[in-house]
């Protein structure tokens, strides 16, 4: 992932409302939700929700699919995992021994954390 894309994604999430929307859609996985369901679950007025959904869709964080007169939104989870990988790809590269203790202190699932052994810029660490 390139830095400008990562920056755009963070800017798109820089609101409590957008974080709530994204986390709600993550919970619903591949099923996603139609806009009315999102508004109802989060107690948001439709016009406010539309503004946020448009911004998040333009950044790529959400996908949208027309279903009759409704639009179904889904979190772009692969993109978020790519962003997480971008943030953590060089974790402890200066001292790889630190990673074990940092992993133990994290509440993240092991599958989300970067691998302990990886190739970085042609070197194995």
Buried (B, 14 or more C-beta within 10 A) or exposed (E): BEEEBBEBBEEBBEEEEBEBBBEBBEEBEEEBBBBEBBBEBBEBEEEEBBBBBEBBBEBBBBBBEEEEEEBBBBBBBEBBEBBBBBEBEEBBBEEBEEBEEEBEEEEEEEEEBBEEEBEEEEEEB
